[in-house]
Amino acid sequence: DIVEFVPILHIFSTNLYKNVYDTLLTEWLTLAELKERFGEGVEEALRILKHAGMLETKWRMPSEPAGKPEKEYHVSYTHISANFYASLRDFNRMLEVVFMPDDEFEEMVSRIIQEVKAGKMSVPHISRSLGLDALIIRAVAKRSLKLNIKGQLVELAKDEEI
């Protein structure tokens, strides 16, 4: 499905996200190490990578006996294999969601969350209610860290640890 590309393309939408991805291709780093290198915003980059199914984690044992283990992160995906058929119009819509300004995107996410909280969880129902194309609803849910898409249903995402 074309919307599966949304989180993958989203990781390349800003320099910070791309730099985190590039670094984690070659190194295993903790959150503290990533923050030291790149500053704030690293957690969101990690969440996007996790949402895309591209993030690996393992525990780093402390060098001192009294220390605590820390999670470290890595990305091992360097290639993509795709076989899909989509109209250029649909492809363009998907790209519009990927590169949509944050304020506009968050407004759309809020509207979808209101629908889900009101019990309207199906993509066709939300699409009709908001007057938006179903592909847009699915792409927004795929990009958002607050929503999950499962088949034709949109659900609120659980606040998971990275």
N, C-alpha and C positions, 0 to 999 in steps of 0.2 A: 504494500500500500504506500502511496506517495507520501502520506503524512508521517511515515516512519523516518523520513529524512529530516523532518523539522528539528529535532534536538541535535542531530549531527551537524546540520548547517548552522544552527544557533551557536554551537561551540566555536565556530569560525567567524562569528559576527562582530567580535570585538578583539582588540589586540590582547587584552588581559586574558580572556578565555583561550585564545589561540596560544599564547605564551605558556599558560599552565598546561595545556594539552601537549605542546611540543616538549616541554621539560619532562613531563611524566612519561613520555615515550621512552626516555633513556635512563630515568632515575626513579628510585623509590624515595619519596619524601613525606615527612609528616606535615600536618597542618601548620605547625609553628614554623617549619622550614620554608613552606610555601609563602606564608605571610611575610616572613623576613625578606624573601626575594621579590615578591610582587605586591605586598601591601594588602589593603582591604579589597574585598570582592572575590577572594579566592574561594570562600565557602560556596558562593553561588556557582562558580565555575565547576567545583567538585560535584555539586548537586546536579548540574546539567549533564555532566559526564555520567553520573550514576543513573539519571533519568534515561539517558540514551543507551544504558547497558554497557558502557565502555570503561567503567572504573573498576579496578581491582584493589582490594585492601588486604593487608596482613598486619600482624602485630610485630613491632620492633621491641625486642627485649632491652631493658635498660642496661647500661654499662656498669652501673653501680648497684649493689645488692638492695639498697633501700629505694631505688628508683621505681617508677611505675612504667609498665609497657605502654607504648603509644602506637596508634594506628598510623600506618604509612600507606601511601597511595601510588598507583601506577596505572598506565594505560598501555595496552598491548595491541590495539587495533590500528593498523597502518593502511589497510586497504578496504575497499567497499566493493561488494558485488551486488548488482541490482538487475532485475529483470522486471520491468513494469511498463505499463502502457498508460499514458495520461495525455490529455489534451494540453496544448501549450497554455491555454486559458487557465486550466486547473493548476498547472505547474507555476504559472505566474501568481495565482492566488496564494499558493503555498509559500512562495518566496516573499510575497507581501507581508504575510504573518511573521515569517522569520525576521525580517528587517523592519517591522513596524516600530515606530517610536514607543518607548516604554510607557509613557502616560496614556497613549491611545490603547496600547495592549492591556494595561492594567484595568482600564475602564471596561474593556471587553470581557476580561476575566471576571470582574466584579458582577457584570450582568449575567454571565453564565452561572456563577456561584449562586446568585439569587434564585435563578431558575431551579438549580439542583436542590437548594434548601427548601424550595416550595414543592418538591417532589417530582419535578419534571426532569427526569434524568436521561431520557432517550434523545439522541442526536436529532432525529426528525422533529420531535416535539419542541426542543430548544430552538432549532432552526426556524420553525414556523413562528414561535412566540417572539423571537428577537428580530425576525425578518432578515436573517443572515443565511447564506449558503451553508449546507451541511459540511462541506469541505473546510470552510472557515472555522466552524465550531470544532471540528476534529483537530485541525492544525493548531488552534489556540490551546486546546486541551493538551495537545502533545508538547507544545512549547512551555506551558505553564508548569511551575513546580507545585502549584496549589490544586491541580486537577489531574486526574488519570482518565484515560479512555480505555474502555474494555468492550470491544465489539462495537455495538451501537449505543452503549451507555457511557455517560460522563459521571465520574464520581469525584468526591473531594479526596485529595491526597492526604495520607497520614503524614504527620510531621516526623519523618524518619531521620535517624542519625546518619551522618555521612559515612 
